[in-house]
Amino acid sequence: MSDMDQVVGALLSAIAALEAFLELDSQAYMATNALEEIAYRLSEMSDEERRNFGAAISRIAAAYDLEEPGTGEWVRNVPRNLGLA
């Protein structure tokens, strides 16, 4: 894994945890604020950074699919769900 993959992997873990908080309706406002901040920060990426981020998302999703087919779909949807795609 590249350094970018490590960073994106950590970010995906945080997003997954925040989404779980939303589903539990526990501290939903805090989870929503955190997800909005992540989306805002990611929206500030340059074109090159967006390409690198997208490539890392694709690699990580493919790795998830190798472990268990179909599990990478959530990863592929993260940019769209954050309003980045």
Order of alpha helices (4+ residues) and beta strands (2+ residues): alpha-alpha-alpha-alpha
